[in-house]
């Protein structure tokens, strides 16, 4: 079964509605917080140098379980907040409702990079 098929379940409610319009965060948890940090909030120069469209922090006092989606195409990097310094990871990206999405299970900075 393809990743897209796995994600065809009912989408959780949209949260963090004050983010830029090309970013959508979905979760059943009301305890999750999000903020747009831009390139200045990334802290990994190699990612900044590659070009950044958006960067958002997502965190919660309880477990994070969220879907982060972008309507703009580009490489997505996740900076795991459980490590110091934050470790950059390339997540599994899937398409849902014409959005490029990743699933988070922990606090992180999600970066949408510029396409090369």
C-alpha positions, 0 to 999 in steps of 0.5 A: 500500500502506498504512503498516500493510501495510508494517509487517506484517513479523515484529516485532523482539525487544522491548528496554528491558523496564524501561520503563512497561508502556504503552511497547514498544520493538522492535529487532534491535540489542542496543546500543540503550539506553532510559530513561524521562525523564518531562516533566522530561527533555524540555527543550521547554517548549511540549511540556511545557505541552501535557501529557505522558504519557510521554517516553523517550530512545533512543540507541546508540553505533551506528545506532539502528533501533527501533520505539517503540510505545504502548498509550495513544492520544495525539499522538507527538512525536520530539525529534531528538538530532542537533540542538541544541537538539533539534528537535521533529518529528511522525513518521509514526504507524502502528498495529501489533497495536493499538499506536500506533508510530513508527520511529526511525532515530536517537537521540531523545526520544519523547514521548507527549502527552495527547490534547486 
